[in-house]
C-alpha cells in the first residue's frame, strides 16, 4: 500500500506553503482556496464517525440486519452517478466495507483536505468524490491530491460542478454524503437525501447561526421551514431546525432519518444522520416534529407535537393531528403571553449507543486525531445528556429573571433530582440544564432558593414580582446528591475547553485579493462614518464575513465559560479581537468591526421589540 507520509518528503513548489493536518498535506498560496484551522474539530469528528459507521455496517451485514437497497428509484443511476466512476474493483456501494469499501461524496471540497484525509486515514474507503463548483479550486485540489502521493490519487476523484446536480444525477450512489457549506445547507438537502443509499450516512454542517438562533426568523422560515425563537436554548434549537428540515425533505421521497449525533460547536452546527426508506415509517414524520410555546415573561417553554400516532387494541394504527393547545392564554408564572416557534425536531438528537461506541473508538485511537482533547470533551458531554429532554434552561437566565444570586449548578441539579426528576448538562452550553421537570417545578425550586437567599423587592407588577409572590407548592431540598453531579466532573474529564488561539472562528471566503480587501475596508469606514450598521442575517453567500453572522447569534460557549476571568479584569473574546492585529490579517480586523456593529444593531432591535411588547401588554415588562 502506498505510504501516506510520502507527501512530507516532497519538495514544496516555489510560492506555496505546505499545511499538514493528520496524514494529509495541502499546498496554500495566500487565500486562493478556503481553509479554516478551526474546522479541524469538524474533520476529526467526521473521520471518527465514518470509521465507526463502516464498523457498524460490517456488523449489520454479518448479522443479516443490513437494509437492502430499495428497488428502482434509489438504485437507478448508481452506475451513472455524477463525478468519476469508481476504479475497477473499486466501490461496492452499500457493502459497508466489503470489497473496495464505501463510496463518499464531498460536495463542497474546496482544498480537498477533508477528502484526502478520508482516503488516507479511514480503512474501508473505496472512493471519495471531491466536488467543487469553482474550476480554479478544482485545479488546486488536483495539485493537492497529486502532492499527497499514490494512495490519494487512487482513491480521491475530482469533480467540477454544482453539488445539487451531482447529487441529483446519482440517487443512491453514495454510502456517505458530506456537505460543509460556507453558510446554509438548505439548498442542498433535497439532493442529499436522495444521493445517499439505504442506511447511508449524511454529514451536514450549517454555519448560518444568526438565522438558526432566531435573529432573523423570516430568513430561517424561508430557508428551513421553521420559525426560530431567540432564547437561551438557541444552539440546540439550531440542531433541531436542521434535523426537521432534513426529515421534511426526506419524507418527500418516502425516506426518513435517524440522527446518530448532533453537535453545536463554536460557530456552527454539525449533524450526522442515517437515511432509510419506508413509506410506513414516513407516516410518523408529523409525530416527530413539534412546536414550542415560549413564555415572553420568563424561561418557561412547552412542547406540542404536530401529529399524533394512536395505537388501538387490535394493533391498528391511526394518525391524527396533535392535541392542543399545550398552554393557556397566559403564562402560569408571569401572566405574559407566549411566542410559538417551530416546527422543530422533537425526538432524540443522538443515538446513545453510537455515542458510547464512538467515544470508545476515539479513546483507543487518540493519536489519530489532532483535535483529540476537544472532540473527546464534546463526546463526553454528549454521552451524559438526557436524550428525551428536548431543549434546556440556562442557570443564569433563570436567576436573572428574579434578580437573585445563582446557586451552584450542583445545588439546583440536586434539588431537581430530590424532587423526583432527572437532570443533566448539555454539550451546547456549559450553563445549560436539561430536565424532564415541568416549568412549575423549576420555578418552585427558584422560589425556595430566593426564600433562603432574599433579594431586593422587585418592582410591583413586574414579571419577577409575579413569580415570587406565588407560594411554592414544592418544598425544594437542596441537599447534595451524587446523581446530580456529572460523572465526567467527578472523574475530572475536561468537557468545555477554551479555544486554542485568538480569532478562532469563521474566516473570510477564499479568493479575495489585496485590492478587494482594501475596497472592503474603505466601504466599512464609510459605513461607520455614516452611522449605518451591518444588516443582520445577510445571505451566507454575500460579502458579509461570517464573524458578523456569528456575533449576531449571541455569546459564544467560550464567553459563557469565562465569567471569572472577566471579573478579574481580563478582556472578553470580542474585546481581544478588537486589539491591533498583525499585518497580513487586516481582513480579520475588518470582520470584528462589522461583528461589533452587528451586536449593537441586535441590541437596538431588542430594545425596540421590548417597547413594542410594552405597548401591546399593559403589564410592565421585566426590569
BELZIRA-V104388 format. One record per backbone hydrogen bond with DSSP energy under -0.5 kcal/mol. NH is the residue of the N-H (numbers start at 1). CO is the residue of the C=O. If there is no record, write none. Layout:
nh = [NH & NH]
co = [CO & CO]
This chain:
nh = [4 & 6 & 7 & 8 & 9 & 10 & 16 & 17 & 19 & 21 & 24 & 26 & 28 & 32 & 39 & 40 & 41 & 43 & 44 & 45 & 46 & 47 & 48 & 49 & 50 & 51 & 52 & 53 & 54 & 55 & 56 & 57 & 58 & 59 & 60 & 61 & 62 & 63 & 64 & 64 & 65 & 66 & 73 & 74 & 75 & 76 & 78 & 81 & 82 & 90 & 92 & 93 & 95 & 101 & 102 & 104 & 105 & 106 & 106 & 107 & 107 & 109 & 111 & 112 & 116 & 117 & 118 & 119 & 120 & 121 & 122 & 123 & 125 & 126 & 126 & 127 & 128 & 129 & 130 & 130 & 131 & 131 & 132 & 135 & 138 & 139 & 140 & 141 & 142 & 143 & 144 & 145 & 146 & 147 & 148 & 149 & 153 & 154 & 155 & 156 & 157 & 157 & 159 & 161 & 161 & 166 & 167 & 168 & 169 & 170 & 172 & 173 & 174 & 175 & 176 & 177 & 178 & 179 & 179 & 181 & 183 & 188 & 189 & 189 & 192 & 193 & 194 & 194 & 195 & 196 & 197 & 199 & 200 & 200 & 201 & 202 & 203 & 204 & 204 & 205 & 206 & 207 & 208 & 209 & 211 & 212 & 213 & 214 & 215 & 216 & 217 & 220 & 221 & 222 & 223 & 224 & 225 & 225 & 226 & 227 & 228 & 231 & 234 & 236 & 237 & 238 & 239 & 240 & 241 & 242 & 243 & 244 & 245 & 246 & 247 & 248 & 249 & 250 & 251 & 252 & 252 & 253 & 254 & 255 & 256 & 258 & 260 & 261 & 263 & 265 & 265 & 268 & 269 & 270 & 271 & 272 & 273 & 274 & 275 & 276 & 278 & 282 & 283 & 283 & 284 & 285 & 288 & 288 & 289 & 290 & 291 & 292 & 293 & 294 & 294 & 295 & 295 & 296 & 302 & 304 & 306 & 306 & 307 & 308 & 310 & 310 & 312 & 312 & 315 & 318 & 320 & 322 & 331 & 335 & 339 & 341 & 341 & 342 & 344 & 345 & 346 & 347 & 351 & 352 & 355 & 356 & 357 & 358 & 359 & 360 & 361 & 362 & 363 & 364 & 365 & 366 & 368 & 369 & 370 & 372 & 375 & 376 & 377 & 378 & 379 & 380 & 381 & 382 & 383 & 384 & 384 & 385 & 387 & 389 & 393 & 395 & 395 & 398 & 399 & 400 & 401 & 402 & 403 & 404 & 411 & 412 & 413 & 414 & 415 & 416 & 417 & 418 & 419 & 420 & 421 & 424 & 426 & 429 & 432 & 433 & 434 & 436 & 441 & 442 & 443 & 444 & 445 & 446 & 447 & 448 & 449 & 450 & 451 & 452 & 453 & 462 & 466 & 467 & 468 & 469 & 470 & 470 & 476 & 478 & 484 & 485 & 490 & 491 & 492 & 493 & 494 & 497 & 504 & 505 & 511 & 512 & 517 & 518 & 519 & 520 & 521 & 522 & 523 & 524 & 525 & 526 & 527 & 528 & 529 & 530 & 531 & 531 & 532 & 533 & 538 & 542 & 548 & 549 & 550 & 551 & 552 & 553 & 553 & 554 & 560 & 561 & 562 & 562 & 566 & 567 & 568 & 569 & 570 & 576 & 577 & 578 & 579 & 585 & 588 & 589 & 590 & 591 & 592 & 593 & 594 & 595 & 596 & 597 & 598 & 599 & 600 & 601 & 602 & 603 & 604 & 605 & 606 & 607 & 608 & 609 & 610 & 611 & 612 & 613 & 614 & 615 & 616 & 617 & 618]
co = [2 & 3 & 4 & 5 & 6 & 7 & 13 & 28 & 26 & 24 & 21 & 19 & 17 & 29 & 36 & 37 & 38 & 39 & 40 & 41 & 42 & 43 & 44 & 45 & 46 & 47 & 48 & 49 & 50 & 51 & 52 & 53 & 54 & 55 & 56 & 57 & 58 & 59 & 60 & 61 & 60 & 60 & 71 & 71 & 72 & 72 & 75 & 78 & 166 & 87 & 101 & 91 & 92 & 98 & 124 & 127 & 176 & 104 & 129 & 105 & 178 & 131 & 34 & 109 & 112 & 113 & 114 & 115 & 116 & 117 & 118 & 121 & 122 & 102 & 124 & 102 & 155 & 104 & 128 & 157 & 106 & 129 & 159 & 133 & 134 & 135 & 136 & 137 & 138 & 139 & 140 & 141 & 142 & 143 & 144 & 146 & 149 & 150 & 151 & 152 & 128 & 155 & 130 & 132 & 159 & 162 & 163 & 164 & 165 & 167 & 194 & 170 & 195 & 103 & 103 & 201 & 105 & 177 & 203 & 205 & 181 & 185 & 185 & 186 & 188 & 189 & 190 & 191 & 191 & 192 & 174 & 275 & 197 & 275 & 175 & 273 & 177 & 202 & 271 & 179 & 269 & 183 & 183 & 207 & 208 & 208 & 209 & 211 & 210 & 210 & 214 & 216 & 217 & 218 & 219 & 220 & 220 & 221 & 220 & 342 & 226 & 229 & 231 & 233 & 233 & 234 & 235 & 236 & 237 & 238 & 239 & 240 & 241 & 242 & 243 & 244 & 245 & 246 & 247 & 248 & 249 & 250 & 251 & 250 & 276 & 274 & 272 & 272 & 270 & 263 & 268 & 265 & 206 & 263 & 204 & 261 & 202 & 258 & 200 & 256 & 254 & 278 & 279 & 280 & 281 & 282 & 284 & 285 & 286 & 344 & 304 & 341 & 302 & 292 & 339 & 293 & 300 & 337 & 293 & 291 & 286 & 289 & 286 & 320 & 308 & 318 & 310 & 316 & 312 & 310 & 308 & 306 & 336 & 331 & 294 & 292 & 339 & 227 & 290 & 240 & 288 & 288 & 260 & 350 & 351 & 352 & 353 & 354 & 355 & 356 & 357 & 358 & 359 & 360 & 361 & 363 & 365 & 366 & 368 & 369 & 371 & 372 & 373 & 374 & 375 & 376 & 377 & 378 & 379 & 380 & 381 & 382 & 385 & 386 & 433 & 393 & 431 & 394 & 395 & 396 & 397 & 398 & 400 & 399 & 408 & 408 & 409 & 410 & 411 & 412 & 413 & 414 & 415 & 417 & 416 & 434 & 429 & 426 & 429 & 393 & 424 & 422 & 438 & 438 & 439 & 440 & 441 & 442 & 443 & 444 & 445 & 446 & 447 & 448 & 449 & 459 & 462 & 463 & 464 & 465 & 466 & 467 & 474 & 476 & 481 & 482 & 486 & 487 & 489 & 488 & 492 & 495 & 501 & 503 & 31 & 509 & 513 & 514 & 515 & 516 & 517 & 518 & 519 & 520 & 521 & 522 & 523 & 524 & 525 & 526 & 527 & 528 & 527 & 531 & 535 & 539 & 545 & 545 & 546 & 547 & 548 & 549 & 550 & 551 & 556 & 557 & 558 & 559 & 562 & 563 & 564 & 566 & 565 & 572 & 573 & 574 & 576 & 582 & 585 & 585 & 586 & 587 & 588 & 589 & 590 & 591 & 592 & 593 & 594 & 595 & 596 & 597 & 598 & 599 & 600 & 601 & 602 & 603 & 604 & 605 & 606 & 607 & 608 & 609 & 610 & 611 & 612 & 613 & 616]
